[in-house]
């Protein structure tokens, strides 16, 4: 369910859809129907599965640190930092880019500060917890 989640630009709407899908899968694993009206916390305690949105956010921050520590000539880093010449995104495109969600929390030049793994990890955990509070 989370394949490639490092590159997702998660919005609240997408996060909620992922949570709903995960809850449906957990109910299916346990053979529980919606009619049973069991709280999600009880189901989560039985399955011991991590929250999909929390996992995706952690993976994104891990990937951000990895990309920031890459050498400048790697295509992955170039593609991540690339800015189109025209500042406007085409119609139908999501206005939020992957790097925008990281830059929103950190300073504009987050990739320069990502060399310190411990500091990045602390910043990531703080952001993830804040993001989870906003979406709950």
C-alpha positions in Angstrom: 0.0 0.0 0.0 2.9 2.3 0.6 5.1 1.5 -2.4 6.9 4.6 -3.4 5.4 6.7 -0.6 8.7 8.5 -0.2 7.8 10.7 -3.2 4.1 11.3 -2.4 3.0 14.8 -1.7 0.4 14.0 0.9 -2.5 16.3 1.4 -5.1 16.0 4.1 -7.7 14.6 1.7 -5.3 12.0 0.3 -4.2 11.2 3.9 -7.8 10.6 4.9 -8.5 8.4 1.9 -5.4 6.3 2.8 -6.6 5.9 6.4 -10.1 4.8 5.2 -8.6 2.2 2.9 -6.3 1.0 5.6 -9.2 0.6 8.1 -11.2 -1.3 5.5 -8.2 -3.7 5.0 -7.8 -4.2 8.7 -11.5 -5.0 9.1 -11.2 -7.5 6.3 -8.2 -9.1 7.9 -10.1 -9.6 11.1 -13.4 -10.5 9.5 -15.2 -7.5 11.1 -18.0 -5.7 9.3 -18.8 -2.0 9.6 -22.1 -2.9 11.1 -20.2 -4.3 14.2 -19.3 -0.6 14.9 -16.0 -1.5 16.6 -13.8 1.6 17.3 -10.7 2.0 15.1 -8.5 1.9 18.1 -9.7 -1.6 19.1 -9.1 -2.8 15.6 -5.6 -1.3 15.5 -4.7 -2.9 18.8 -5.7 -6.3 17.4 -3.8 -6.0 14.1 -0.7 -4.2 15.4 -0.4 -2.4 12.1 1.2 1.0 11.9 -0.7 4.0 10.6 -0.2 4.3 6.8 0.0 8.1 6.8 2.5 8.2 9.7 4.6 5.6 7.9 4.5 7.5 4.6 5.5 10.8 6.3 8.4 9.1 8.1 9.6 7.6 4.8 9.4 10.9 3.1 11.6 12.5 5.6 14.1 9.7 5.4 14.2 10.1 1.7 14.6 13.8 2.0 17.7 13.3 4.2 19.1 10.7 1.7 18.6 13.1 -1.2 20.1 16.0 0.6 23.3 14.0 1.3 23.7 12.9 -2.3 26.4 14.4 -4.5 25.2 17.1 -6.9 25.8 15.2 -10.1 23.2 12.4 -9.3 20.1 12.6 -11.4 17.8 11.9 -8.4 19.0 15.0 -6.7 18.8 17.1 -9.9 15.2 15.9 -10.5 14.2 16.7 -6.9 15.6 20.2 -6.9 14.6 21.0 -10.5 12.4 24.1 -10.9 10.5 24.7 -14.2 11.2 27.9 -16.0 7.6 28.9 -15.8 6.4 29.3 -12.2 2.9 28.1 -12.7 1.9 24.4 -12.6 -0.2 23.1 -15.5 -4.0 22.7 -15.1 -5.0 19.6 -13.2 -1.7 19.3 -11.4 -1.6 19.2 -7.6 -0.3 22.6 -6.4 1.7 21.0 -3.7 5.0 19.4 -4.7 7.0 16.9 -2.7 9.6 19.3 -1.6 7.0 22.0 -0.6 5.8 19.9 2.3 9.3 19.6 3.7 10.2 23.3 3.0 7.0 24.3 4.8 8.4 23.0 8.0 12.1 23.7 7.5 13.8 26.8 6.1 13.7 27.2 2.4 17.1 25.6 2.0 16.3 22.4 3.9 18.7 20.3 1.8 21.7 22.2 3.2 20.7 21.5 6.8 20.0 17.8 6.2 23.6 16.8 6.6 23.0 16.3 10.3 20.9 13.1 10.5 20.0 13.5 14.2 18.7 17.1 13.7 16.8 16.1 10.6 15.2 13.1 12.5 14.1 15.4 15.3 12.6 17.9 12.9 10.9 15.1 11.0 9.3 13.6 14.2 8.1 17.0 15.3 6.5 17.7 11.9 4.9 14.3 11.7 3.3 14.6 15.1 2.1 18.1 14.2 0.7 16.8 10.8 -1.1 13.9 12.5 -2.7 16.3 15.0 -4.0 18.5 12.2 -5.5 15.6 10.3 -7.1 13.9 13.2 
